[in-house]
C-alpha cells in the first residue's frame, strides 16, 4: 500500500476537515510568497482537493 493510499484511508469520512487544511496550507504559502505564485498555489489546491477532499463547490465525497 502506498503512502497516498494510506492517507486516503485515514481521511475517509473527514473530507471537510481535509479541505479546510488544504485551504489553510494554500493561504499560508500564498502569504509567504506574497502572491507571486497564486496560480500555481490554486492549481495545487485543486489537485489536493481531488485527491483528499471535496472539490470546491461540490457536496459529494471524492471517488475512490
Secondary structure, DSSP 8 states (H G I E B T S, - for coil): --HHHHHHHHHTT-HHHHHHHHHHHHHHHHHHTTTTTHHHHHHHHHHHHHHHS--TT--S----
